[in-house]
Amino acid sequence: MSYSKDIFVCSEFSGLEQNLVLARRYCCFVLDTDEDGNPFAPHLVYPQFLDDDNEEDRAKGIKLGIDRLFRCIEMWVFVKNGVLTDGMTQEIL
């Protein structure tokens, strides 16, 4: 099996562990739904070494995520409670 299609997972982070749990589930959903899909959720990666509470680090993380988005074939947007966060809006636009 080849995971050749990079899929950007856009979902809420807001620094909350519960949103990271959801992001992991969304990535699993991509794997289960698209046999070629290779999910990428930036908020599962960049907060490991960038501080989301630091404005400069947060901006850097969003920029790195958007740079990676341009390498992805698709974006899957997962909305919780019908709300797009500021970070999600930046990724979508």
HELIX and SHEET records of a PDB file:
HELIX    1   1 GLU A   17  THR A   33  1                                  17    
HELIX    2   2 PRO A   42  LEU A   44  5                                   3    
HELIX    3   3 TYR A   46  GLN A   48  5                                   3    
HELIX    4   4 GLU A   55  LEU A   69  1                                  15    
HELIX    5   5 ASP A   86  ILE A   92  1                                   7    
SHEET    1   A 3 GLY A  37  PHE A  40  0                                        
SHEET    2   A 3 LYS A   5  SER A  11  1                                        
SHEET    3   A 3 GLU A  74  PHE A  78  1                                        
END                                                                             
